[in-house]
Amino acid sequence: MAIVRKRTWQLNGISKSAWIVDYQDATGKRRQKTFRLKKNADAYVHRVRTELLLGEHVAESESMTLAEAGNNWIKQVRAEELEESTIRGYEQILRLHISPFLGHIKLANLTKPMVEAFRDKILTVRSRDMAIRALLHLKIILKDAKRLGRVGRNVADDVEIKIKRRERKKVFIPERHDLVAFLNAAMRSSSVLLLAFATILVFTGLRMSEIRGLTWDEFDFERGLLNVRHRADFRCVMGAPKTETSIRSIPLTTSCINALRAWKAVVASGPTGLVFPSGVNAPRGYANVIRTLYDPLMILAKLMAWKDNKWVHKFTPHSFRHAAASLWIAQGFSAKQIQTWMGHSSIQITFDLYGHLFALRDSDPNLMDRVEDALFGR
């Protein structure tokens, strides 16, 4: 039972008083917390009673700060062997966008109004996109702390930053004539390397990390399949694809197979078996791919402009991933098939990105006329 009692004492002849919340926690251990004002003690005892009833109470003396909880979470995701670039992103958000505002607060003292104040503040001092990411990571940290028994409940659960429809990111899909220009440029280059790279980029929907980590044993030319099993991270370290659904099989076009076979016939196959190796037979870095493969093709295809003393791309390599999806959708493949070939973790991601393309493909220009015909019995 949690109670509030008043304590009085004398100090240098002056009468002093304070209000003490006295209670036993779920383990039977006696706990005390002192307040100068009775209203604060009353509020705290009400909170303790509720948390004890729900089995959610964690004493402040055994609690940790939010920054400490965040660091524990980082250690956990590192133990799960997530991508180093992903972990660095988590660390940056914790260090720069959460800890400066809430890092010093103990989890036991963190309240929903505090989280709401954090949301309102960060929206004024950070971009809206960063504010959304910071709030999301705060929720994940508290969820992890709750799992470990460091906090009774996740007070950030119901705090939201609404994403307006006009703020939702839209994918950029290159026009078909741009794709044709890109492939034609590769054929005019007389380079089997550039042609192999161009066909992979246009027709497979691979991520750049997957292209950089491609090995010849992933290809089944007889069956016309690419079995994605590797990727190269930002440090050029080979590994498995980022997610389980990224391990997939993608059908190849005839031109893609021919281009790859032509490239395989001339490239020196080293111990790594890489399709697009660097000069030292290691995965190429992203910047190397852009400089030696992507830029030459974009310039030759006239898909770059010289601006402010530098070349500016009309679109990025990742845009070709969306281009491949749009080509597949236009040919009538199902959303489930597109999800599989793209390596999306859920069908919802596929619809979020390309739902408008499915709607456009499936639309019938005579549909409304048929509604009218049905009404009048025609």
C-alpha positions as CSV (number, residue, x, y, z in Angstrom):
1,M,0.0,0.0,0.0
2,A,1.4,3.4,-1.0
3,I,0.8,6.3,1.5
4,V,1.7,9.9,1.8
5,R,3.0,11.1,5.2
6,K,4.4,14.4,6.5
7,R,7.8,14.6,8.1
8,T,8.8,17.6,10.2
9,W,12.2,18.4,11.8
10,Q,14.2,21.3,13.2
11,L,17.2,22.8,11.6
12,N,19.1,25.6,13.4
13,G,16.0,26.3,15.3
14,I,13.8,26.5,12.1
15,S,11.0,24.1,11.6
16,K,11.2,22.2,8.3
17,S,8.8,19.8,6.7
18,A,8.5,17.5,3.7
19,W,6.0,15.0,2.2
20,I,7.1,11.3,1.9
21,V,5.6,8.7,-0.3
22,D,6.1,5.4,1.4
23,Y,5.3,2.1,-0.3
24,Q,6.3,-1.5,-1.0
25,D,7.2,-2.5,-4.5
26,A,6.1,-5.7,-6.2
27,T,9.0,-7.6,-4.6
28,G,8.0,-6.5,-1.1
29,K,10.9,-4.0,-0.9
30,R,10.2,-0.7,0.9
31,R,10.6,2.4,-1.2
32,Q,10.5,6.1,-0.3
33,K,10.4,9.3,-2.3
34,T,10.4,12.8,-0.7
35,F,8.6,15.9,-2.1
36,R,8.6,19.5,-0.9
37,L,4.9,20.0,-1.9
38,K,2.0,17.8,-0.9
39,K,0.4,18.1,-4.3
40,N,3.4,16.6,-5.9
41,A,3.5,13.7,-3.4
42,D,-0.2,13.1,-4.0
43,A,0.3,12.9,-7.7
44,Y,3.2,10.5,-7.3
45,V,1.4,8.2,-4.9
46,H,-1.5,8.0,-7.3
47,R,0.9,7.1,-10.1
48,V,2.7,4.5,-8.0
49,R,-0.7,2.9,-6.9
50,T,-1.7,2.6,-10.6
51,E,1.6,1.2,-11.7
52,L,1.7,-1.3,-8.9
53,L,-1.9,-2.4,-9.7
54,L,-0.9,-2.9,-13.4
55,G,2.4,-4.5,-12.6
56,E,4.3,-1.7,-14.3
57,H,6.2,0.0,-11.5
58,V,10.0,0.5,-11.6
59,A,11.5,2.3,-8.7
60,E,13.5,5.5,-9.6
61,S,16.6,4.2,-7.7
62,E,16.7,1.2,-10.0
63,S,15.9,3.1,-13.2
64,M,18.3,4.3,-15.8
65,T,18.4,7.4,-17.9
66,L,17.0,7.5,-21.4
67,A,20.5,7.9,-22.8
68,E,21.7,4.8,-21.0
69,A,18.6,2.9,-22.3
70,G,19.4,4.1,-25.8
71,N,23.0,2.9,-25.5
72,N,21.8,-0.5,-24.3
73,W,19.5,-0.7,-27.3
74,I,22.4,0.1,-29.6
75,K,24.4,-2.7,-28.0
76,Q,21.5,-5.1,-28.6
77,V,21.1,-4.3,-32.3
78,R,24.9,-4.6,-32.7
79,A,24.7,-8.0,-31.2
80,E,22.0,-8.9,-33.7
81,E,24.6,-8.1,-36.4
82,L,22.6,-5.4,-38.2
83,E,24.4,-3.5,-41.0
84,E,27.1,-1.2,-39.7
85,S,25.6,1.7,-41.7
86,T,22.2,1.1,-40.1
87,I,23.7,1.0,-36.6
88,R,25.6,4.3,-37.2
89,G,22.4,5.9,-38.3
90,Y,20.7,4.7,-35.0
91,E,23.6,6.1,-33.0
92,Q,23.5,9.4,-34.8
93,I,19.8,9.9,-34.1
94,L,20.2,9.0,-30.4
95,R,23.2,11.3,-30.0
96,L,22.0,14.3,-31.9
97,H,18.3,14.2,-31.9
98,I,17.1,12.4,-28.7
99,S,19.7,12.6,-25.9
100,P,20.1,16.5,-26.0
101,F,16.4,16.8,-25.1
102,L,15.6,13.7,-23.0
103,G,18.8,11.8,-22.4
104,H,19.3,13.0,-18.8
105,I,15.8,11.9,-17.6
106,K,15.4,8.6,-15.8
107,L,12.9,6.2,-17.4
108,A,10.9,6.0,-14.2
109,N,10.3,9.7,-14.3
110,L,9.5,10.0,-18.0
111,T,5.9,10.9,-18.7
112,K,3.7,11.2,-21.7
113,P,3.5,15.0,-21.4
114,M,7.3,15.1,-21.5
115,V,7.3,13.0,-24.7
116,E,4.7,15.3,-26.2
117,A,6.8,18.4,-25.2
118,F,9.8,16.6,-26.9
119,R,7.7,16.1,-30.1
120,D,6.6,19.8,-30.1
121,K,10.1,21.0,-29.5
122,I,11.9,18.8,-32.1
123,L,9.4,19.8,-34.8
124,T,10.6,23.4,-34.4
125,V,14.4,22.7,-34.3
126,R,14.7,19.8,-36.8
127,S,13.2,19.0,-40.1
128,R,9.8,17.3,-40.1
129,D,11.3,14.1,-41.5
130,M,14.0,14.0,-38.8
131,A,11.5,14.7,-36.1
132,I,9.4,11.7,-37.3
133,R,12.5,9.5,-37.2
134,A,13.5,10.7,-33.8
135,L,10.1,10.0,-32.3
136,L,10.0,6.6,-33.9
137,H,13.4,5.7,-32.5
138,L,12.4,6.9,-29.0
139,K,9.5,4.6,-29.1
140,I,11.7,1.7,-30.1
141,I,14.2,2.5,-27.2
142,L,11.3,2.5,-24.7
143,K,9.9,-0.7,-26.1
144,D,13.2,-2.4,-25.7
145,A,13.5,-1.0,-22.1
146,K,10.1,-2.3,-21.3
147,R,11.0,-5.7,-22.7
148,L,14.0,-5.8,-20.3
149,G,11.9,-4.6,-17.3
150,R,13.7,-1.3,-17.1
151,V,10.4,0.6,-17.4
152,G,6.8,-0.3,-16.7
153,R,5.2,1.1,-19.9
154,N,6.0,2.9,-23.1
155,V,4.8,6.4,-22.5
156,A,5.5,7.3,-26.1
157,D,3.2,4.8,-27.6
158,D,0.3,7.2,-28.3
159,V,2.4,10.2,-29.3
160,E,2.3,10.8,-33.0
161,I,3.5,13.1,-35.7
162,K,1.0,12.9,-38.5
163,I,2.4,12.5,-42.0
164,K,0.4,14.6,-44.4
165,R,-0.4,13.0,-47.7
166,R,1.4,15.7,-49.6
167,E,4.5,15.0,-47.5
168,R,4.6,11.3,-48.4
169,K,7.7,10.5,-50.5
170,K,7.0,9.7,-54.1
171,V,9.2,7.5,-56.2
172,F,10.8,8.9,-59.3
173,I,10.4,6.6,-62.3
174,P,12.5,7.3,-65.4
175,E,10.6,7.7,-68.6
176,R,10.8,4.8,-71.1
177,H,12.6,6.9,-73.7
178,D,15.3,7.6,-71.0
179,L,15.7,3.9,-70.4
180,V,16.0,3.2,-74.1
181,A,18.6,6.0,-74.4
182,F,20.5,4.5,-71.5
183,L,20.6,1.0,-73.1
184,N,21.4,2.5,-76.5
185,A,24.3,4.4,-75.0
186,A,25.7,1.1,-73.5
187,M,25.4,-0.6,-76.9
188,R,27.1,2.4,-78.7
189,S,30.0,2.3,-76.2
190,S,31.2,-1.0,-77.5
191,S,32.0,-1.9,-73.9
192,V,30.8,-5.4,-72.8
193,L,31.3,-4.2,-69.2
194,L,29.0,-1.2,-69.6
195,L,26.4,-3.2,-71.5
196,A,26.3,-5.9,-68.8
197,F,26.0,-3.2,-66.1
198,A,23.3,-1.3,-68.0
199,T,21.1,-4.4,-68.6
200,I,21.4,-5.4,-64.9
201,L,20.4,-2.0,-63.8
202,V,17.4,-1.7,-66.1
203,F,15.9,-5.2,-66.1
204,T,16.6,-6.7,-62.6
205,G,15.5,-4.1,-60.1
206,L,18.6,-4.8,-57.9
207,R,19.8,-2.5,-55.2
208,M,23.2,-1.0,-55.9
209,S,24.7,-2.9,-52.9
210,E,23.4,-6.1,-54.5
211,I,24.9,-5.2,-57.9
212,R,28.3,-4.4,-56.2
213,G,28.2,-7.8,-54.5
214,L,27.0,-9.8,-57.5
215,T,28.9,-13.1,-58.0
216,W,28.8,-15.4,-61.0
217,D,27.5,-18.3,-59.0
218,E,24.3,-16.4,-58.5
219,F,23.4,-16.8,-62.2
220,D,21.6,-19.7,-63.7
221,F,21.9,-18.9,-67.4
222,E,20.3,-22.2,-68.5
223,R,17.1,-21.4,-66.6
224,G,17.4,-17.6,-67.1
225,L,17.5,-16.8,-63.4
226,L,19.4,-14.5,-61.1
227,N,19.4,-15.9,-57.5
228,V,20.3,-13.0,-55.3
229,R,22.4,-14.2,-52.4
230,H,25.0,-11.5,-51.7
231,R,25.5,-7.8,-51.3
232,A,28.5,-5.5,-50.5
233,D,28.0,-3.0,-47.7
234,F,29.3,0.6,-47.6
235,R,32.7,-0.7,-46.5
236,C,32.8,-3.1,-49.5
237,V,32.4,-6.1,-47.2
238,M,30.6,-9.0,-48.7
239,G,27.6,-10.5,-46.9
240,A,24.1,-11.8,-47.1
241,P,21.3,-9.5,-48.4
242,K,20.0,-7.1,-45.8
243,T,16.7,-8.9,-45.1
244,E,15.4,-12.5,-45.5
245,T,13.0,-11.4,-48.3
246,S,16.0,-9.9,-50.2
247,I,17.1,-13.5,-50.9
248,R,15.1,-14.1,-54.1
249,S,15.2,-15.3,-57.7
250,I,14.6,-12.9,-60.6
251,P,14.0,-13.9,-64.2
252,L,16.4,-12.5,-66.7
253,T,15.7,-11.1,-70.2
254,T,17.5,-12.6,-73.2
255,S,19.5,-9.4,-73.8
256,C,20.6,-9.4,-70.2
257,I,21.8,-13.0,-70.4
258,N,23.6,-12.3,-73.6
259,A,25.3,-9.2,-72.2
260,L,26.4,-11.0,-69.1
261,R,27.8,-14.0,-71.0
262,A,29.8,-11.6,-73.2
263,W,31.2,-9.9,-70.2
264,K,32.0,-13.1,-68.4
265,A,34.0,-14.3,-71.4
266,V,36.4,-11.4,-71.1
267,V,36.6,-10.6,-67.4
268,A,39.3,-12.3,-65.3
269,S,37.5,-14.5,-62.8
270,G,39.3,-14.1,-59.5
271,P,38.8,-16.0,-56.3
272,T,35.9,-13.8,-55.2
273,G,33.9,-14.6,-58.4
274,L,32.6,-11.0,-58.5
275,V,30.7,-9.9,-61.6
276,F,31.9,-6.3,-61.4
277,P,35.2,-6.5,-59.4
278,S,37.5,-3.6,-58.7
279,G,41.1,-3.5,-59.9
280,V,42.1,-5.6,-56.9
281,N,39.4,-8.1,-57.3
282,A,37.3,-6.8,-54.5
283,P,33.8,-5.3,-54.5
284,R,33.7,-1.8,-56.0
285,G,32.8,1.1,-53.7
286,Y,29.6,3.0,-54.5
287,A,31.6,6.1,-55.7
288,N,33.7,3.9,-57.9
289,V,30.6,2.5,-59.6
290,I,29.2,5.9,-60.2
291,R,32.5,7.3,-61.5
292,T,33.5,4.4,-63.8
293,L,30.2,2.8,-64.9
294,Y,27.2,5.0,-64.2
295,D,28.4,8.4,-65.1
296,P,29.9,7.4,-68.5
297,L,26.6,5.9,-69.5
298,M,24.6,8.8,-68.3
299,I,26.8,11.3,-70.2
300,L,26.7,9.2,-73.4
301,A,22.9,8.9,-73.1
302,K,22.7,12.7,-72.5
303,L,21.0,12.2,-69.2
304,M,23.3,14.5,-67.3
305,A,23.8,18.2,-67.4
306,W,26.9,20.3,-66.6
307,K,25.8,22.7,-63.9
308,D,27.8,24.8,-61.4
309,N,31.1,23.1,-62.6
310,K,29.8,19.6,-62.1
311,W,27.7,16.9,-63.8
312,V,24.2,16.6,-62.4
313,H,22.2,13.4,-63.0
314,K,18.7,13.5,-64.3
315,F,18.0,10.6,-61.9
316,T,19.9,8.4,-59.5
317,P,20.8,4.7,-59.9
318,H,18.1,3.8,-57.4
319,S,15.5,5.2,-59.9
320,F,16.3,2.2,-62.1
321,R,14.9,-0.1,-59.4
322,H,11.6,1.7,-59.7
323,A,11.8,1.6,-63.5
324,A,12.2,-2.2,-63.4
325,A,9.1,-2.5,-61.2
326,S,7.1,-0.2,-63.5
327,L,8.1,-2.4,-66.6
328,W,7.0,-5.5,-64.8
329,I,3.7,-4.0,-63.7
330,A,3.0,-2.8,-67.2
331,Q,3.4,-6.3,-68.5
332,G,0.7,-7.6,-66.2
333,F,2.7,-9.3,-63.4
334,S,0.8,-9.5,-60.0
335,A,1.6,-7.4,-57.0
336,K,2.8,-10.5,-55.1
337,Q,5.2,-11.3,-57.9
338,I,6.5,-7.7,-57.9
339,Q,7.0,-7.9,-54.2
340,T,9.0,-11.1,-54.5
341,W,11.2,-9.8,-57.3
342,M,11.8,-6.5,-55.6
343,G,12.6,-8.1,-52.3
344,H,10.1,-6.1,-50.3
345,S,9.4,-7.3,-46.8
346,S,5.6,-6.8,-47.2
347,I,3.0,-6.4,-49.9
348,Q,2.1,-3.1,-48.3
349,I,5.4,-1.6,-49.2
350,T,4.8,-2.7,-52.9
351,F,1.4,-1.0,-52.9
352,D,2.7,2.1,-51.1
353,L,5.4,2.6,-53.8
354,Y,3.6,1.4,-56.9
355,G,-0.1,1.3,-56.2
356,H,-0.8,4.0,-58.6
357,L,0.8,2.0,-61.4
358,F,-1.4,-1.0,-60.7
359,A,-4.5,1.3,-60.7
360,L,-3.4,2.8,-64.0
361,R,-2.8,-0.5,-65.6
362,D,-6.1,-2.0,-64.4
363,S,-8.2,1.0,-65.2
364,D,-10.9,0.6,-67.9
365,P,-11.7,3.8,-69.9
366,N,-15.1,2.4,-70.7
367,L,-16.0,1.5,-67.1
368,M,-18.2,4.5,-66.4
369,D,-20.0,4.1,-69.7
370,R,-20.9,0.5,-68.6
371,V,-22.3,1.9,-65.3
372,E,-24.6,4.2,-67.3
373,D,-25.6,1.4,-69.6
374,A,-26.5,-0.8,-66.6
375,L,-28.7,2.1,-65.2
376,F,-30.7,2.5,-68.4
377,G,-30.8,-1.2,-69.3
378,R,-28.7,-0.8,-72.4
